[in-house]
Amino acid sequence: MQDGKVVEVWANGSMLKVHSGSTVSVVELLGDEGAIEVGDTLKGNWTALGGETIWRGSECFDAFIQDYG
């Protein structure tokens, strides 16, 4: 897992753009919409496509990694 910083949030908090190193990932939250904000640091596998668990500290969130580049 790698650290990632949330740089953009849209669609009522259900969509995130996360920057990790040289990777930018588009992430859809599956539940907990609005719980994550711009500037939050998350841990996750940002190059995996599909369903993943992402973490903010000890909190876990179900997410779907839609794209990365």
C-alpha positions, 0 to 999 in steps of 0.5 A, spaced: 500 500 500 502 507 498 500 513 501 496 518 496 493 525 497 486 527 495 486 532 490 479 533 488 472 530 490 466 531 486 459 527 485 457 529 492 463 526 495 463 519 491 468 520 486 476 522 488 482 524 484 488 521 488 495 523 487 500 518 489 508 519 487 507 519 479 500 516 479 493 519 479 488 515 480 480 516 479 476 512 485 469 511 487 467 510 494 462 505 495 458 508 501 461 513 506 460 518 500 462 525 503 467 522 508 473 524 505 475 531 503 481 534 499 487 534 503 486 527 506 492 522 506 489 515 504 493 508 503 491 504 498 493 500 492 492 506 487 494 502 480 489 496 482 483 496 478 476 494 481 474 493 488 479 495 493 479 497 501 482 504 502 485 507 509 485 513 512 488 512 519 485 506 522 478 508 518 477 503 512 473 505 506 470 500 500 472 503 493 472 502 486 479 504 482 476 506 476 483 509 472 490 511 473 495 514 470 
